[in-house]
Amino acid sequence: MADQTTSKPCTRCKTPNAPHILRNAPTCSACHIAFVDIKVARRITLVHKHTRPSSTSPIRYLSGLSLGPCSSLLAHELSRAVLRHREARATIGGFDALVVHVDTSLSGGSSAADGLVERFGKEYPAVEFRNVPLERVLEVRTVDWGSLPVGGRDQDPTTRLKTMFENLPSVSSKADVLRLLIRHLLIHLAIEGSYSALLLGHTTTALAALTLSEVANGRGFSVPYHVDDGDYPITTYDPLTAGSVLAKRTFPIFYPLREIFTGEAVTYITLSPSLAELTPKDDNSLDSAVVSHKDLSISEVMTRYFSSVEGPYAGIVTNVVRTTGKLERADPVGDAPSCGLCGIALDQHGDETWAGELGEQTEGGRQSLCYGCKRSING
């Protein structure tokens, strides 16, 4: 997967001295860009087919932006899709896309992300960009807040979230809970804005890492919902009564970058100067040697691992994701109670079997959490 100058011609267009290796084949820069563009465009077209009632219905997507290379590439490709749609005069129906960065700084005011998100908006005017503070997640009713150690309602939102994260037992717990809250907030914004789907910028590499990190976090049963395209279960809770369910539904989540690797996305960005200027340089390269894992979350360890093997073992990384996609999902809107944090239906028998060292956690309504979320909250 790594770039290297070769003396061989591009296998696609026969340009001599192809500078990149793409899927074990010499490839020129133009063909590398075209390969990624086609892969992502096809996936976005599949999203159209699954979410549009008719060819004349408007297209409305909300996409997440972490400001990393993969989500930045997704924003770039989404802008291209909007422009293509506008140029196709025979196509009826609008294309409305909102790209949201969730600011996790908990600064309580402006942050460095404001300026960067604004620059994205200037570079891609066909798409709306918005910077949303994580504090807004406390407005979300798809989390059973009585099951989480948030501060009292008399505190301001920033303090409540800081208190919660300070009380979590480990780096892995904080990363796990943060990822789930970001997902809840993005889904909330998508439903609030009447968008038809949420798009996330996970590549094959990232989905493979997410698969194993979910298993390691004790939430293996939820892998089909977190890794495959399709409907994600949502439970709405009464904000005044812990564990009181008001309604259940699903909302579609798709991963348009699921057929490319992270290394291919990074190379694409280096070949696109305007996009490269918008993507912050990561001083902590995933390829760098790890001296100690004590300050790394499980998800970071998995990300580093799969990023290091996606080149020589690309087929294995792909098989992890494809095999996960074949796993059956439980009924997302059935009668079984749902986890108050991750939202997946609880396997009460499984919890009794696997959560022996935790015992019955009922204080503060935390019996509504699955085994994996109990581990993240309680250690």
C-alpha angles and dihedrals in degrees: 000000000000118000119253134163112251133189090221124097123250109276090219107045101009093238106163122248098017107205099207138059110220118180089343092307130107109254135180122229095256093052092047090055092045092049093055093042092053095045093052095040090055092051091049089051089054089053088054090055093050098044107032115085089203141358090259095053117107119255114232121175134168116207131193121234119197090172089241122123098266099048089042089054090050091053089050092050092045090055089051090051092051091050092048090051092051092049093052098085092184090061114094122204131051131267115223119180128179120191114200129196113198107215106218097180092102087213094146091226142026119348141183090269092068093071095044094050088049090054090053089053092053093048094047108031092165088072129055116234126198135180111214123186117234088234088079089071087082086071090061116107095191091082122074094227091187088070094056129072096241121152123261123287090248089070125081116258095253093054092046093055094043089052091051095050091046089055095052112106104230148009089258091053092052093049092047096049092043092054092050093048091050089052091050092050093049091049090048092052091046093052092042090053094044093242116164099222145005117234121203127191101231115143125204087269094051093046091052090050091048091051094057095038090054090051092046090049090057095254102106092134089066096054096101090056096046099043109030128069116255146067118347118207118245127189121192116213133200104252092213099051121050113233095006108139118211101176146343130218142141134245126198120247122186136186108210092181094055093112098055131066126240091245090056090051091050092050090049090055093050088054092051108066097191092050092044090057090056096048113082117233112250108227090190100064115203088226094059120108116265113224097180133009096199093099095042125089121230090253091054092050091051092046091052091047097051093042088056095050103036091095105049094028102033092138093057092049090050093048091054090060096040093049090050089053090060094058116109121246124224117239100285096204100033129123095270114109117255131228110262092225113030093028097223120135111270119245097210094184090050091050091053090050100045104029096064096126091051097050121196109331106197103143113116093006093292091139085087091071125094121237094265094049091047087055091051093048100038104024 
